[in-house]
């Protein structure tokens, strides 16, 4: 009798043990969900850090210098996406509220072979006008991304542009965007990508405050 009970208990233990391999599948799914959540947290924290840091020092670093009412930028832009090099253009319009805060509308297009990517984004741009010639800028822009594959299929989705650059004043009317670096975050066709953009351009200053 005791041997029979022990055998049944041992068999029940083995039956319970056989169900354990299913647990790693649930852990893998949780890890994927955590990755998506982590990306969102990083994006929000980066935006908040940029806003609070620049707003906190903006007034302390402002100078008694002329500030353009409107800035028109045009230039070259490079995009690295899905292990592919894209070359293209970048254009933006910035309306400055004061010496350190403006609102930007940004447009860009990148091409390689038959593939292309375009973006239209809007948002705040921050300028640290401490030097008479050099002006660091930072921006957080949100909008739409459009993608065209080599087969001609098109799709669109959400776009986020987090980045900045360095401007050098050439004169009263013209400013050089010495470099522009952006983390381009897109969600198109169910796929989320974080791609680097690097550019350079020329700015036309219209009106002054």
Helices and strands as residue ranges (DSSP letters): H 2-17, G 20-22, H 23-61, E 68-81, E 84-96, E 101-112, E 115-128, E 134-148, E 154-169, E 174-188, E 191-208
